[in-house]
Amino acid sequence: MNLRKPIEALGQRAIDGIEGLGEMGILTARSLGLSVVPPFRPRQFLLAMEDVGVGSLFIVMLTGVFAGAVFSLQSVAAFRMFAAESLVGTTVALTLSRELGPVLTGLMVAGRSGSAMATTLGTMRVTEQVDAMEVMAVDPVHYLVTPRVVATVLMMPLLNTLFVFVGMVGAFAVAVGMMKVDPGMFINNIKVIVNPMDLVKGCIKAAVFGLAIAGIGCHKGFYASGGARGVGEATTSAVVLSSVAILVLNYFLTTIMFT
């Protein structure tokens, strides 16, 4: 059996992956560097903030409410076996602020805004609009990528904070309204045990996830090729890679921040 071709294919995939990772890192770093270089384009920046923040608002809030509600439901059922319902509020608050908030917010934004970035830039690339900008002496990275990267990094912590808030509202409604947990114990234990730094660290996670989402989405779109099919493949790849990156980064960030 000839193993040469499968090994060569595997090696080529590894090389392509490393090359793509390097290109993405260079593009993201360059876009961040250009954020402090004139000309500044506040309109493009505000449009990017609207797309990421306002555009993802509904899906983030909806996900937050039901994530908090279902986690509260399961927590009450589990803690009730040990007569420890007073810990439900603390458990839900810590989980939402440290883990579920940043991760689920990141996944929602990756599916909604990350895919939009890849589609928009990919379409501009295959229709030669990016090349036209270069001909007119306009840096396409500065004009197209930088506003999206900066806007995503800034909006993700805000979306994460909103996710945690509505998640706690959903958790309180289920625990107190449906499962008859004492509201005083629910709220008081949160005040005593949950540290504001838990939310701050969760927002730092969200900002890092935002950088990954925008970097991957813009990279896939900016270097798309092959017409409409290539744009579709770039969009799919951007969403998948962003989701995987969020889960991988979450493990390392949790190890650094909470252990």
C-alpha positions in Angstrom: 0.0 0.0 0.0 1.4 3.4 -1.0 1.2 5.8 1.9 3.1 8.6 0.2 0.1 10.4 -1.2 -2.0 10.5 2.0 1.1 11.7 4.0 1.8 14.4 1.4 -1.8 15.5 1.5 -1.8 15.6 5.3 1.5 17.6 5.3 0.1 20.0 2.7 -3.0 20.6 4.8 -0.8 21.3 7.8 1.3 23.8 5.8 -1.8 25.5 4.4 -3.2 25.7 7.9 -0.1 27.3 9.4 0.2 29.7 6.4 -3.5 30.7 6.8 -3.0 31.3 10.6 0.0 33.5 9.9 -1.9 35.5 7.3 -4.8 36.0 9.7 -2.4 37.1 12.5 -0.7 39.6 10.2 -4.0 41.0 8.9 -5.4 41.3 12.4 -2.3 42.9 13.8 -2.0 45.3 10.8 -5.7 46.3 11.2 -5.2 47.1 14.9 -2.1 49.1 14.1 -3.9 51.1 11.5 -6.7 52.0 14.0 -4.5 54.8 15.3 -3.3 56.0 11.9 -5.2 58.7 9.9 -7.3 59.1 8.0 -9.9 58.2 10.6 -13.3 57.1 9.3 -15.9 57.5 12.0 -18.8 56.7 9.7 -17.3 53.3 8.8 -16.6 52.6 12.4 -20.1 53.5 13.6 -21.6 51.4 10.8 -19.5 48.4 11.9 -20.5 49.0 15.6 -24.2 49.1 14.5 -23.8 45.9 12.5 -22.1 44.0 15.3 -23.8 45.5 18.4 -27.4 46.4 17.3 -27.5 43.7 14.7 -26.7 41.0 17.2 -28.8 42.5 20.1 -31.9 40.5 19.7 -30.3 37.1 19.2 -28.0 37.7 22.2 -30.8 38.7 24.4 -33.0 35.8 23.4 -30.2 33.3 23.9 -29.3 34.9 27.3 -32.8 34.7 28.7 -33.3 31.0 27.8 -29.8 30.0 28.8 -30.3 31.5 32.2 -33.7 30.0 32.5 -32.8 26.5 31.6 -29.6 26.5 33.7 -31.7 27.8 36.7 -34.3 25.1 36.1 -31.6 22.3 36.1 -29.7 23.8 39.0 -32.8 24.0 41.3 -33.7 20.4 40.4 -30.2 19.3 41.3 -29.7 21.4 44.5 -33.1 20.6 45.8 -32.0 17.0 46.3 -29.5 18.3 48.9 -31.7 21.1 50.3 -29.3 23.7 48.9 -31.6 25.8 46.8 -29.9 28.9 48.2 -26.9 28.3 46.0 -28.8 28.4 42.8 -28.4 32.2 42.3 -24.7 32.1 43.0 -24.2 29.1 40.7 -26.1 30.7 37.8 -24.4 34.1 38.2 -20.9 32.6 38.3 -21.5 30.4 35.3 -23.1 33.1 33.2 -20.5 35.7 34.0 -17.4 33.5 33.7 -18.3 31.0 31.0 -21.7 30.9 29.4 -22.0 34.6 28.8 -18.7 35.1 26.9 -18.9 31.8 25.0 -22.5 31.9 23.9 -22.3 35.6 23.0 -19.2 34.8 21.0 -20.9 32.0 19.2 -24.0 34.1 18.4 -21.9 37.0 17.1 -19.7 34.6 15.1 -22.8 33.1 13.4 -24.4 36.5 12.7 -21.7 39.1 12.3 -18.6 37.0 11.6 -20.4 35.4 8.6 -21.5 38.8 7.4 -18.0 40.1 7.4 -16.7 37.1 5.4 -19.6 37.4 2.9 -19.3 41.2 2.4 -15.5 41.2 2.0 -15.5 38.1 -0.1 -18.1 39.5 -2.4 -16.0 42.7 -2.7 -12.9 40.6 -3.4 -14.4 38.5 -6.2 -16.1 41.4 -7.9 -12.7 43.3 -7.8 -13.9 46.1 -5.6 -10.9 45.6 -3.3 -8.6 45.8 -6.3 -10.3 49.0 -7.4 -9.7 50.5 -4.0 -6.0 49.7 -4.2 -5.9 51.4 -7.7 -7.4 54.5 -6.1 -4.6 54.5 -3.5 -7.1 53.6 -0.7 -5.7 50.9 1.7 -8.5 48.3 1.8 -7.3 46.9 5.1 -7.6 50.4 6.7 -11.0 51.1 5.1 -12.6 47.6 5.3 -10.9 45.5 8.0 -9.9 48.0 10.7 -13.4 49.3 11.6 -14.8 45.8 11.8 -12.1 44.5 14.0 -12.1 47.4 16.4 -15.9 47.6 16.5 -16.2 43.9 17.3 -13.6 44.1 20.1 -15.4 47.0 21.7 -19.0 45.7 21.3 -18.4 42.2 22.5 -18.0 43.1 26.2 -21.2 45.2 26.1 -23.1 42.3 24.5 -21.7 40.0 27.1 -22.8 42.2 29.9 -26.3 42.4 28.5 -26.3 38.6 28.1 -25.4 38.1 31.7 -28.1 40.6 32.8 -31.0 39.1 30.8 -29.7 35.6 31.7 -30.0 36.4 35.4 -33.5 37.9 34.8 -34.5 34.6 33.2 -32.9 32.6 36.0 -34.6 34.6 38.7 -38.0 34.3 36.9 -37.7 30.5 36.7 -36.2 29.9 40.2 -38.4 32.2 42.1 -41.6 32.3 40.0 -41.8 28.6 38.9 -39.6 26.6 41.4 -40.5 28.7 44.5 -36.9 29.4 45.6 -36.7 32.1 48.2 -35.9 35.4 46.4 -34.0 36.8 49.4 -31.6 33.8 49.4 -31.3 33.9 45.6 -30.2 37.6 45.6 -28.3 37.8 48.9 -25.9 34.9 48.1 -25.1 36.5 44.8 -24.1 39.7 46.6 -21.9 37.8 49.1 -20.1 35.3 46.9 -20.0 36.7 43.3 -17.1 39.1 42.8 -17.4 42.0 40.3 -14.1 40.8 38.8 -15.9 37.7 37.6 -17.9 39.9 35.2 -14.8 41.9 34.3 -12.8 38.8 33.4 -15.8 37.5 31.4 -15.8 40.8 29.5 -12.0 40.4 28.8 -12.8 37.0 27.4 -15.5 38.5 25.2 -13.1 41.1 23.9 -10.6 38.4 23.0 -13.3 36.3 21.3 -14.4 39.4 19.4 -10.8 39.9 18.1 -10.8 36.2 17.0 -14.2 36.5 15.3 -13.4 39.7 13.4 -9.9 38.5 12.5 -11.1 35.1 11.1 -14.2 36.6 9.4 -12.2 39.4 7.7 -9.3 37.2 6.7 -11.6 34.6 5.1 -13.5 37.2 3.2 -10.5 39.4 2.3 -8.6 36.4 0.7 -11.7 34.7 -0.9 -11.5 33.5 -4.5 -13.4 31.4 -6.9 -16.6 33.5 -7.4 -19.8 32.9 -5.6 -18.8 29.4 -4.6 -15.6 30.7 -3.0 -17.5 33.3 -1.1 -19.9 30.6 0.3 -17.0 28.4 1.3 -15.2 31.4 3.0 -18.3 32.2 4.9 -18.8 28.7 6.1 -15.2 28.3 7.0 -15.3 31.6 8.9 -18.2 30.5 11.1 -16.7 27.1 11.8 -13.2 28.3 12.6 -14.6 31.2 14.8 -16.6 28.8 16.8 -13.7 26.4 17.3 -11.4 29.3 18.2 -13.8 30.5 20.8 -14.0 27.1 22.5 -10.2 26.7 22.4 -9.4 30.2 23.6 -12.0 29.8 26.4 -10.1 26.9 27.9 -6.8 28.7 28.0 -8.3 32.0 29.2 -10.2 30.1 32.0 -7.0 28.4 33.0 -5.2 31.7 33.2 -7.9 33.8 34.9 -9.7 31.4 37.2 -7.1 28.8 38.3 
